[in-house]
Amino acid sequence: MKTNLKLAWRNIWRNRRRTLITVASIFFGVLLSTFMTSMQEGTYSKMIDNVVSFYSGYIQIHQNDYWDNKTIEYTFQPNDSLIQVLQENQEITSYVPRLESFTLMSYENSTKGAALIGIDPTKENQMTNLSRWVEKGQYLKQGDDGILLPVNLAKNLGVNLNDTLVLISQGYHGASAAALFPVKGILKFPSPAMNNLGGYIDIKAAQEFFSVPEKLTSLVLMIDDYSKVNQIKHQLQTELKDRYEIMTWDEMDPVTKNMIEADRSGAYLTKGILYALVGFGIFGTVIMMIAERRKEMGIMIAIGMQKSRLSKILFYETTLIGLIGVIFGFAISLPFIIYLVYHPIPLTGEAAKAYEQFGLEAVMYFSAKWFIFARQVLVIFILTMVVYLYPLFKTYRLKLTEALHS
């Protein structure tokens, strides 16, 4: 094997220009593909983080069948064993309680139906940074009896700061729910959907309003790494059995998930074309190499070299060319990507405005996850195996007399 590798190494440098051109095509293929994949994964990670930190969280725990019904009847009281499971899981960074249901909001002659969301003001702000979106008035404090309204809902009701809203709904087991809440703040979100969602009140006030003391409709969980969402969900299901309904962000928000999957599919097509060009570059080199060395290969077989050994040498030559291109691609792309992870690219102009309209930071993020680089090795290896079929076929079909007279 050592002798075969030495022969292969010498052979690929007999025509330096052709080898360098092929290595360059692999190098740029690896560089562009790594850059594109890193940018995609970094952007997806930030997009998901923005989506979940606005409202849904990465994972939610509900009473069984709550998501299909979404009524106050499907509430639960988090017991010590549940809290202990959440606290012992090192991947869960925080959990936020919520109590949500539908209510009618009325002011003078205007009445609108909307969600009423009971929150722990401190924990909610740590997760969603809700106070950031207070355009007028003040954010809620623990024990407040006021309500925060999104700007579109406030406009439709015709209310302003310090106006008093009448809230009417149905409480637990059909109990009447009615109360007065002064408007303490007006929220303006970058997302139009959030500006119509509903009002926020202190969770204790919500529990009293709906007659469900100490009960919640959901516990919203945050984690460090979105790629571990399904793993953490499985761990929770194993520990909590079937006592609760556990849902991930993509199950609650399939629109964002489908958008990311569609974008990934488009990127696969682009990278497929890029790797096809790299593959044809390697293939062209191998065709020229076989054509130029046909007589030489005939002489080697004539003096006793077995075709199996000759095919091994050709395999090593093809592999070495691919390996050199990949190594150079890694040598340049790895520090480049790591730098971009810590120094993301700020966007300007129309692109920045488009990002900001969706409540996203106008920055292009990157990721340095291991699979981004490992995937290049796998793809180049597969390309090398496919290209190697040609010299393998030509070697075993080589006719000695024709090769010696070529």
Secondary structure, 3 states (H helix, E strand, C coil): CHHHHHHHHHHHCCCHHHHHHHHHHHHHHHHHHHHHHHHHHHHHHHHHHHHHHHHHCCEEEECCCHHHHCCCCCCECCCHHHHHHHHHCCCEEEEEEEEEEEEEEEECCEEEEEEEEEECHHHHHHHHCHHHHEEEECCCCCCCCCEEEEHHHHHHHCCCCCCEEEEEEECHHHCEEEEEEEEEEEECCCCCCHHHCEEEEEHHHHHHHCCCCCCECEEEEEECCHHHHHHHHHHHHHHHCCCCEEEEHHHHCHHHHHHHHHHHHHHHHHHHHHHHHHHHHHHHHHHHHHHHCHHHHHHHHHCCCCHHHHHHHHHHHHHHHHHHHHHHHHHHHHHHHHHHHHCCEECCHHHHHHHHHCCCCCEECCCCCHHHHHHHHHHHHHHHHHHHHHHHHHHHCCCHHHHHCC
